[in-house]
Amino acid sequence: MKTIFLTAAAAMFALGTSVSAAVISPTSDNANNALPGDARGVSSDAYDGDPNTFFELEFGETVEFYFSPALFQSPGSVIEVTNGGDAGRIEWDEYVRVEVGIQGDEGSFITVDPDPISNATGTVAFTFEGIFNTLRFTDVTLDFAVGSVSTDDRPAGFDIAEITVISAVPLPAGVLLLGTALGGLGLARRRRKAA
């Protein structure tokens, strides 16, 4: 019986380490899509799979993106579309603070690295420790930008074109592992009854 358990454990380890994690997208958010501005877009543009559409945060605005019931882990990334730093236009410099946490548990939120994220490079990867189900974006442009001025008289902040994170639990692998473990336990029980 000891051999069966060791074999099942080795199979679970081998299967678990060979599965790559999947990129997942939010299932909902708490954005106020009624705020003014034609260029603002709607919040789902931040995770629609199209980097040509985006959701624009207003100065100081906070938006949470929920992945429930899925959980995610590091790393993540965000694409910002205006790339102010690359264009050399300081009036387009924009900054965002990204936090990860558990929906409904304010004490669980931690800030990702780097902090803040700027729009200088377009796509920015970020890292954090732990497993979570909520991404929080807070525009902090006015705290960090020098001379950040909206070019169209709107409080235009960080533009989120796409956000991605990695699933914490690859579900197909989890189901396969559970099936292997249950099969091993059933086989052990069967052999014990036969003896």
Stockholm file with secondary structure:
# STOCKHOLM 1.0

chainA/1-195         MKTIFLTAAAAMFALGTSVSAAVISPTSDNANNALPGDARGVSSDAYDGDPNTFFELEFGETVEFYFSPALFQSPGSVIEVTNGGDAGRIEWDEYVRVEVGIQGDEGSFITVDPDPISNATGTVAFTFEGIFNTLRFTDVTLDFAVGSVSTDDRPAGFDIAEITVISAVPLPAGVLLLGTALGGLGLARRRRKAA
#=GR chainA/1-195 SS CHHHHHHHHHHHHHHHHHCCCCEECCSEECCCTTSSCGGGCCGGGGGSSCTTCCEEEETTCEEEEECTTCCEEEEEEEEESSCHHHHTCGGGCCEEEEEEEETTEEEEEEECBSSSEESSSSEEEEBCSSEESEEEEEECHHHHCSSCCCTTSSCEEEEEEEEEEEESSCHHHHHHHHHHHHHHHHHHHHHHHHC
#=GC SS_cons         CHHHHHHHHHHHHHHHHHCCCCEECCSEECCCTTSSCGGGCCGGGGGSSCTTCCEEEETTCEEEEECTTCCEEEEEEEEESSCHHHHTCGGGCCEEEEEEEETTEEEEEEECBSSSEESSSSEEEEBCSSEESEEEEEECHHHHCSSCCCTTSSCEEEEEEEEEEEESSCHHHHHHHHHHHHHHHHHHHHHHHHC
//
